[in-house]
Amino acid sequence: MLRGSRELRSRSRPGSREEEVLDTDKPKRPIWPIIRRIWITLGVGVTVIFVTWSLIAYRASSAAQEATVSADGVTVRHAAGIWTFSATGVPDDAARLVFFPGALVDPRAYAPLAQAVAREGYVAEIVELPRRGAFGGAESPELAERVRTTLASRGERAIVVGGHSKGGVVASRVAADFGASLNGLLLIGTSHPRDVDLSDIAVPVTKVVGTRDGLASPDEVRANASLLPEHTRWVWIEGGNHSQFGWYGFQPMDRRPRLSASEQRLLMVEAILGLMKSVSASDSTESGGYDTAAAG
């Protein structure tokens, strides 16, 4: 009986060889499900942070929101996805800027730009991208209908189409499809045209580029320069980035600017008004009436 008790204690003694063998036989918890859960948790967290940042970054500034209110002789109207800015007493034949916003950006972020154009005696329209350009909104039939409506209502006015970032993509496509109906093209902070060749269009073209643009880098812009006509006017804003072309926050993936937002926007507006003046000075509202020799 005593011998049996000793044997039992020997077998159950902690650290014994038999216990070590038994421990190795215990099922271990798989590590890959744990790693997957960690990655999923991190992914969800990063996505939430990115979406939250984007919602804040793409929101129109308070100054831009105030610019959507009629004031100082400029009337602002909003209907059917189009913002219209026009000064009191503007002539029926005043040139019109049809502007497309960047993807995800609040369209109101470009209201100060439109106000500046309207105060100089032109009509400015901001055409909203359905779903702010996401989920195919920039290629949607709804946007195509807005473009057709805008062009059909031109009357005697010369029309300049333009856009920032994704809006520049839309403007390039409109120029390719409706070139005969247009009188000018404005491209801001975009590497496009990239998918269409606009090198043969005869209307005035102005391309505005920030040298520190993190989304449409100077190298990307230069790579597609051959798709624009030789008479294109290039406006390089030294130290300008992507976000400061609009009145909204710092955009993800952009670079930090080396000049103030007010300085960059002033240079941009000057380039836009230069284009509008060149279109207004043209002898005809027909695109073919533009003298390419004067465009350089």
N, C-alpha and C positions, 0 to 999 in steps of 0.2 A: 504493500500500500504506500509506504514511504517512497519507494523507488518510483512508483507511478507518478506521485506528486512532483518529484524532482524533474522527471521527464517532461511533465506538463508545463512546469515553470520554465524549463530550458527552451521549450518550443515557443513560448509566448514572450521570452525575454526581448525587450526593445533592442533593435540594432542587430539581432541575430541574423545569420545568413538566410535562414528560411523566411524570415519576415521580409527581407529585401527582395527575395524572389517573388513573394506574394504581391509586394507593392508594384513590381513591374508588370504584373498581370492586370492591374486595374485599368479600365478604359480611360484614355486621356481625351480632354475636350478639344475638338477640332479647332485649328487656329484660323482657317480661311473665312469661316462665317464671321468671326470677330473682326478680321481685317476689312471684310466687305461692309460691315456695319459702320466701322470707323470712316471709310471712304464715302459712304452714302451720307453720313452725318456731316462730314466736311463739305461735300458737294452741295448739300442743301443749304448749309450755312453761307458758303461763298455765293450761291445763287441769290439768296435773300439779300445779302449785302450789296451785290451788284445791281439787282433790281431797285433796291431802295436808293442807292446812289444815283442810278439813272433817272429815277422819277424826280429826284431833287435837281440833278444836273440839267435836265432838259426842260425844266420849268421856266416860263418867261419871268424875267425880273419884274419888280414892281414898276420900274420906269417904263418897261415895255407894255405892261398891262394898262398903265395910264394912257399910253399912246393910242389905245384902241377907242378912246372916247373923243368925240367931236370937240374940237377946241381950236382957238387961235385961227379961225378962218378955214380950217380943214374939216370937212364932213367925213365921218366914218360910217360905213354901212356893212352889215354882215348878213348874208343870205345865201342859202344853197351851197355852203362850203366855201364861199368866196368873201374875202374882206376887201372892200373898196375904199380908197382914200382919194379925195378930190378937194381942191381948194374952191372957195366961193368964186363964182364967175369964171371958172376955167373954160376956155373956148372949146367948141365941139371938136375941133381938129387937133387938140393937144395930144401929144404922143402918150402912149400907155405902156407902163411896165407891168408885165404879168410874171409874178415871182412865185417860185415853188420852194417851200421850206425844206430843211434837212430832215432826214428820217428820225422819228421819235421826238423831234423838237416841237414844243408848243408853237403853233403858227404865229401866235401873238408875239413871239420873241423877235419877229422881224417888223413889228409895227413901227418902231422908230425910224427904220430904213424907209418904209413906205411914207411916213409923215414927211421926212426930209425931201423925198421926191415930189410929193404933192405940193409942198410949200414953194417949190420952184416952178409951179405952173403945169405940172404933168399929172396924169392919173396913175395911181399905183394900185395893183390888185395882188393880194396874197391868196393863192389857190391852195386850199388845204389838201394834203394827201390823205386819202381814206385810211383809217387806222394808223395815222401818222406814218404811213409808208411801210409798216410792218405787215407780215403775212400776205405779201403780194399787193398791198394797197397802192404802191407806186406803179403797178402795172394793171390795175383794175379797170373794168369797164366804166365804173363810176367816175374815176379820174378822167378817163378819155372823154366822157360826156361833158364834164366840166370844162375841159380844154376846148371842145367843139363849141360849147355855148359861149365861152369867152371870145373866141375868134370870130364867131358869127355876129357878135354884137359890137364889133370894132367900129362900125360906121366909117367916118372919114379919118379916123385916127391911125397913125403909124403904131405898130406894136413891136415891143422888145420883149422877148421871153428870157427869163433868167432864173437862176436858182443857186442855192448853197448846198454843197455836199450831195446828198441823194437828190435834192432838188435840181442840181446841175445835171444829173443823169437824165431826169425827166425833161429838162429844158433842151438837152442835146437831142433826145428822141423826138421832141416836138419840132425842132429845127429840121430834123431829117425828114419828118413826115409832112410838115406844112411849110416848108421853106419858101414857097412862092407867096405865102400870105404874111410873111414876117418882114420886119425891117431892121432887126438887130438881135444879137445874142449876147447874153451876159452869163459868165461862168465864174463862180466864187468858191474857193476852197474845195475843188473837186479835181480828180485825175481824168475825168471824162472831158471830151468824148473818147471812149475806149472801145465801144462796140459798134459805132457808126462812123463813117468817114464824112466829115464836113469840110474837107479841104477845098471843095469847089463852090461853097456858098459865097455869094457876092455881097451880103449885107455886112455892116460893121459888127465886129466881134471884140469883146473885151474879156480878158481872162485875168482874174485877181488871185494871187497866190501868196500865202504866208510862208516865209522861209523856215518856220518852225512848226508847220502843220504836221501833226502826228498821224492824221488819217488820210491826207492826200499830200504825200511828201513831195518836195521839189523833184526828186528823181523820178517818181511815178508820173508827175506832170510832164516833165521833159520827154519821157518815153513815148507819150502820146501826142506830142506837139505837132507831128506831121499830119495828124488827122484834123487840124484846124487850118484855115486859109493863111497864106503868107501875110495878109494885111492885118492879122489879129494884133490888137494892142495888148501887150503884156504888162501887167502892173504887179511888180514884186514888192511885197511889204516886208521889209527887213525886220526880223524878230517877231512877226505876226504868227499866231497859231490858228487852229481850226475853230475853237470855241468862240473866240472873240469876234467872229464875223456875224454873230447873232447876239441878242441880249438875253443870254441864259447862263447857266453855270459852267463849271469846268467839265468837259466831256471825257468819259473814259477813253483811254488809249491816246489822248492828245499829249502834246509837249507843252512845257511851261513857256509862256511868251517872254520876250525881252523888250516889250514896250507896253504901254498902258492900253487898256481896252478902248478908252476914248480916242487915243491917237490912231489905233488900228481902224476903228470904225469911221473916223473922219476921213482917212485915206481911201477907205472903201467907198464911202458915199461920194467923194470927189470923183472917183473913177466911174461910178454909176452915172452921175450927172454929166460927166464928159461924154459918155455914150449917148445919153438921152439928147444932149444938144446936137451931137453929130447927126443923129437920126432926124431931129426936127429941122436941121439945116438942109437936109436932102431935098432936091427939087420935086421928088415924087414919093408917094406912099407905097409905090410898087417896089419890091425888093430889087428888081433889076435896075432901078434908077440910081442906085448907089454907086458912087465913083470910087472904085477900089484904090485908085492912085492916091486918094486923100486919106486913106485909112491908116497908113503907117504912122 
